[in-house]
């Protein structure tokens, strides 16, 4: 089912009383209005049952791409094995079966070196490539205790770590020996009596804008209502030094000590509409200099029904965002019954972008996400996955 949505002008009235004559001055500020519309049928970029390297080759993160020093598109949508796809555009992408990075699987939560997924990449020459990875420690994998455990992910703790490649993204290493590799460490130390640990979990792709690298990270809290999307940035010439937006200014997310990264200030301000989950895609529309955020969401209608699928919002500064608008109606995990497919990990990529990070879009782009397809297998379930794209038109 295709859905069409509209971004309407948002008017912000600024009231200023001039001190001399008591004159009331009204000024209005507009964000640029964008309309995003899905314009074509789905195309399958990758099907794990058809061209997977092995049974573990399953897309498990939003698609991220960069253009290497040979002009090729290198696209990640990885699990913890961090394989990539290589080509010159979506139609020519082929899976590379080599693992480009794997964490050491260490049973030490403070090291954040158990399993790591590449979530964002940055390069200015296609040769030296930096990445932010989502680094998880899951005690069930190491037969470690977790009080009251009912799910494998209970007591899971997560941070964001930095990686670096000097061979065009063929292999990555941590930028710093663990735990010195984590600019976004967990806000609180690991505990085995806490089923939901405060964590930095995901990060969007990176945008290079006005001499800074920008991204949005998802900070999970014990109470869902306090979880939020946070705007972060690093100097374009120092991809290891990240700050968070606190509502007034950018402040250091953490400080490096002899013992590793220590949280310096983690009270980042909420960005994006209230009530949405993690923003997974972030791009800049060049024609209007407007930012677009992509995410999964559910909206409750007045009649008690809901709309669910992939939504978007727009912003002129990445701090204040429009309300959510439905882009594509898709079942999400809570909507799927046994054996029903569902969507996850949505983002947006313009394969014609002149930006080496594919962080910009023109008036056409691709919505890219993972579709999970549960299937019965030997009395249980297996869940093959597809990497799917839809063409999208963007207009003012």
C-alpha positions in Angstrom: 0.0 0.0 0.0 1.5 3.3 -1.0 0.8 6.4 1.0 1.2 10.1 0.1 2.0 12.7 2.7 2.4 16.4 2.9 4.6 18.7 5.0 2.7 21.9 5.7 4.3 25.2 6.5 5.1 25.6 10.1 4.6 29.2 11.4 6.5 30.3 14.5 5.4 33.7 15.8 8.1 35.7 17.5 6.8 38.5 19.6 9.1 41.3 20.5 8.2 44.4 22.5 10.4 47.3 21.6 11.5 49.0 24.8 11.3 52.6 23.6 7.8 53.0 22.2 5.9 50.0 23.3 5.4 48.8 19.8 4.5 45.1 19.3 6.4 43.6 16.4 5.3 40.3 14.9 7.6 38.3 12.7 7.0 34.8 11.2 9.6 32.1 10.4 8.9 29.3 8.0 10.5 26.0 7.5 10.6 24.9 3.9 7.7 22.8 3.0 8.5 19.4 1.4 6.2 16.7 0.1 7.5 13.1 -0.1 5.7 10.6 -2.2 6.4 6.9 -3.0 6.3 6.7 -6.8 7.0 3.2 -7.8 6.9 -0.5 -6.9 9.3 -2.2 -4.5 12.7 -3.4 -5.8 14.6 -6.1 -4.0 18.3 -5.2 -3.5 19.1 -8.3 -1.7 17.4 -11.5 -0.6 19.2 -13.6 2.0 17.5 -16.8 0.7 18.7 -16.1 -2.8 22.1 -14.5 -2.7 23.2 -14.7 1.0 26.8 -15.8 1.6 25.6 -18.2 4.3 22.8 -18.7 6.7 24.1 -15.9 8.9 24.1 -13.2 6.2 21.1 -11.2 7.4 20.7 -7.4 7.1 20.3 -6.2 10.7 20.9 -2.4 10.5 19.9 0.5 8.4 21.6 0.8 5.0 24.6 3.1 5.0 26.7 3.9 1.9 29.8 5.8 0.9 31.7 6.2 -2.4 35.2 4.8 -2.2 38.3 6.1 -4.0 37.5 4.1 -7.1 34.0 5.6 -7.4 32.2 2.5 -6.2 29.2 2.5 -3.8 30.1 0.6 -0.7 26.8 -0.2 1.2 26.5 -1.7 4.7 23.2 -3.0 6.2 25.1 -5.5 8.4 24.7 -7.8 11.3 27.7 -8.2 13.7 29.8 -9.7 10.8 29.7 -6.4 9.0 29.7 -7.5 5.4 29.1 -5.0 2.6 27.6 -4.7 -0.8 29.7 -3.3 -3.7 28.7 -1.7 -7.0 28.1 1.6 -8.8 24.5 1.9 -7.8 21.6 -0.1 -6.5 21.1 -2.1 -9.7 24.7 -3.3 -9.6 25.3 -4.0 -5.9 26.7 -7.4 -5.2 27.4 -8.9 -1.7 31.0 -9.2 -0.6 31.2 -12.3 1.7 34.3 -11.1 3.6 33.7 -9.8 7.1 35.0 -6.2 7.3 35.0 -6.1 11.1 34.1 -8.4 14.0 34.3 -7.5 17.7 36.3 -9.9 19.9 33.3 -11.3 21.8 34.7 -10.5 25.2 32.6 -11.2 28.3 33.6 -7.9 29.9 30.7 -5.3 29.7 33.0 -2.3 30.5 35.1 -3.0 27.3 32.2 -2.9 24.8 33.9 -5.5 22.7 31.4 -8.3 22.5 29.5 -7.6 19.2 29.5 -4.4 17.1 27.4 -3.4 14.1 28.6 -0.6 11.8 25.9 2.0 11.9 27.4 5.2 10.3 30.4 5.9 8.0 32.4 9.0 7.2 35.1 9.7 4.6 36.4 12.7 2.6 38.6 10.8 0.2 37.1 7.2 -0.1 40.4 5.8 1.2 40.4 6.6 4.9 37.0 5.7 6.3 35.7 6.3 9.8 32.7 4.6 11.3 30.4 4.7 14.4 29.4 1.3 15.5 26.7 0.1 17.8 28.5 -2.0 20.4 26.4 -4.4 22.5 27.2 -6.5 25.5 24.6 -9.3 26.0 25.2 -11.4 29.1 23.1 -14.4 27.9 25.9 -15.1 25.3 28.4 -15.6 28.1 26.1 -17.5 30.5 26.3 -14.6 32.9 23.5 -13.9 35.4 20.7 -11.4 34.8 18.1 -11.1 37.5 14.6 -12.0 36.4 15.6 -12.7 32.8 12.7 -13.6 30.5 14.3 -12.5 27.1 17.7 -12.9 25.6 18.1 -9.1 25.5 17.5 -8.6 29.2 20.4 -6.8 30.9 21.8 -5.9 27.5 23.9 -2.7 27.6 25.0 -0.7 24.6 27.3 2.2 23.5 28.6 3.7 20.3 32.2 3.2 19.4 34.6 4.6 16.7 36.3 2.5 14.0 38.8 3.4 11.3 39.8 1.9 7.9 42.8 2.9 5.8 42.0 0.5 2.9 38.7 2.0 1.5 36.6 0.2 4.1 37.8 -3.3 3.3 38.9 -3.8 7.0 38.2 -1.8 10.1 39.9 -1.5 13.5 38.8 0.3 16.6 40.0 3.8 16.9 41.6 3.3 20.3 41.9 0.2 22.4 38.8 -0.8 24.2 37.4 1.0 26.2 39.1 4.0 24.7 37.1 3.5 21.5 33.7 4.7 22.9 32.8 8.4 22.5 29.2 7.4 23.6 29.7 5.0 26.5 26.6 3.7 28.4 25.4 6.5 30.7 25.6 4.2 33.7 27.8 1.2 34.5 26.6 -2.3 33.8 24.5 -4.1 36.4 23.1 -7.6 36.3 20.0 -6.7 38.3 18.7 -4.2 35.8 16.8 -5.6 32.8 16.7 -2.3 30.8 20.0 -0.5 31.0 20.4 3.2 29.9 22.3 3.0 26.6 23.3 4.8 23.4 21.9 2.3 21.0 21.7 3.5 17.4 23.0 6.3 15.2 21.8 7.6 11.8 24.1 8.1 8.9 26.5 11.0 9.1 25.9 14.4 7.4 28.8 16.7 6.6 27.4 20.3 6.9 29.0 23.6 7.7 32.4 22.1 8.7 30.8 19.6 11.2 29.7 16.0 11.0 26.1 15.6 12.3 24.1 12.6 13.3 21.2 11.7 15.5 21.6 9.0 18.2 19.0 7.1 20.1 19.4 7.2 23.9 17.4 4.5 25.7 16.4 4.9 29.3 14.9 2.5 31.8 11.6 4.4 31.4 10.4 4.6 27.8 9.1 8.1 28.2 12.6 9.4 28.9 14.2 7.7 25.9 14.9 10.2 23.2 16.7 11.1 20.0 19.8 13.3 20.5 21.6 15.5 18.0 25.3 15.0 18.0 28.2 16.6 16.1 32.0 16.3 15.6 34.4 18.6 13.8 34.8 17.5 10.2 38.6 17.2 10.8 38.2 15.1 13.9 35.6 12.3 13.6 36.5 10.9 17.0 35.5 14.0 19.1 31.7 14.0 19.5 29.4 16.4 21.3 25.7 16.4 22.2 23.1 19.1 21.9 21.7 20.0 25.4 19.0 22.4 24.2 21.3 25.5 24.4 24.7 24.4 23.1 26.8 21.5 22.1 28.7 19.9 25.0 31.1 17.0 25.3 29.4 13.7 25.5 32.2 12.1 27.4 35.9 12.6 28.4 38.8 10.3 27.9 40.7 9.2 31.0 43.4 6.7 31.6 40.7 4.2 32.4 38.8 4.9 29.2 35.8 7.0 28.3 33.9 8.5 31.3 30.5 10.1 30.9 31.0 13.9 31.2 27.4 15.1 30.4 24.6 13.0 29.0 21.6 15.2 29.5 21.1 15.6 25.7 17.9 17.4 24.6 15.2 15.6 22.8 15.0 16.3 19.1 12.2 15.1 16.8 8.5 14.7 17.4 7.7 13.4 20.9 6.5 9.8 20.9 8.6 8.5 18.0 11.2 5.8 18.3 14.7 6.0 17.0 15.3 8.1 13.9 17.3 5.9 11.5 17.8 8.0 8.4 19.0 11.6 8.0 19.5 13.5 4.7 19.6 17.0 3.5 17.5 18.1 0.5 19.8 20.3 -1.5 17.2 22.3 -3.3 15.6 23.7 -0.2 18.4 23.1 2.4 15.9 21.1 4.4 16.7 18.1 6.5 14.6 14.9 6.3 14.4 12.3 9.1 13.2 8.8 8.4 11.8 6.4 11.1 9.2 3.8 11.9 6.2 5.0 13.8 2.6 4.4 14.8 -0.1 7.1 14.8 -3.4 6.7 16.7 -6.4 7.9 14.8 -9.5 9.5 16.4 -11.5 6.5 15.6 -9.3 4.2 17.6 -7.4 2.7 14.7 -3.8 3.4 13.9 -1.6 4.1 11.0 1.8 2.4 11.1 4.8 2.2 8.8 7.6 4.4 7.7 7.2 8.2 8.5 9.3 11.3 8.0 9.7 14.8 9.4 11.6 17.8 8.2 13.7 20.5 9.8 15.7 23.6 8.9 18.3 23.1 11.6 18.0 19.4 12.9 16.9 20.7 16.2 13.2 21.6 15.7 11.2 19.1 13.5 7.8 18.9 11.9 5.2 16.5 13.1 5.3 12.9 11.6 3.9 12.3 8.1 3.3 8.8 6.7 5.5 7.9 3.7 4.8 4.2 3.3 2.3 2.0 5.2 4.0 -1.2 6.3 3.4 -3.7 9.1 5.9 -3.3 11.9 6.9 -6.0 14.3 3.9 -5.4 16.7 1.5 -5.8 13.8 2.8 -9.1 12.4 1.3 -12.4 13.3 3.1 -15.7 13.1 4.7 -15.9 9.6 3.7 -12.3 8.6 6.5 -10.2 7.2 7.3 -6.8 8.8 9.6 -3.8 8.1 12.5 -2.4 10.1 15.6 -0.2 9.7 14.3 2.4 7.3 16.5 5.1 5.8 16.9 7.1 2.6 19.6 7.1 0.0 20.0 9.0 -3.3 22.3 6.9 -5.5 23.0 9.9 -7.7 24.1 12.1 -4.8 27.3 14.0 -5.4 28.1 13.7 -1.7 30.6 10.9 -1.0 28.5 10.0 2.1 25.2 10.0 0.2 24.0 12.5 2.8 22.2 14.7 0.3 19.2 14.1 -1.9 17.7 16.0 -4.9 14.1 15.6 -6.0 14.3 11.8 -6.3 15.7 9.3 -3.8 15.2 5.8 -2.5 13.5 4.7 0.7 15.5 1.7 1.8 14.6 -0.7 4.6 14.8 -4.4 5.7 11.8 -6.7 5.4 11.9 -9.7 7.8 10.0 -12.8 6.6 9.5 -15.5 9.3 9.2 -19.0 8.0 8.6 -22.4 9.7 11.7 -24.5 10.0 12.2 -27.8 11.8 9.4 -27.2 14.2 10.6 -23.6 14.9 11.2 -20.4 13.0 13.9 -19.0 10.8 13.7 -15.3 9.6 15.3 -14.6 6.2 15.5 -11.0 5.2 15.3 -8.8 2.2 16.8 -5.4 1.6 14.1 -3.4 -0.2 13.8 0.0 -1.8 11.1 2.2 -3.1 11.6 5.3 -5.3 10.5 8.5 -3.7 9.8 12.0 -5.2 10.6 15.1 -3.1 9.2 18.5 -4.0 8.7 21.8 -2.3 
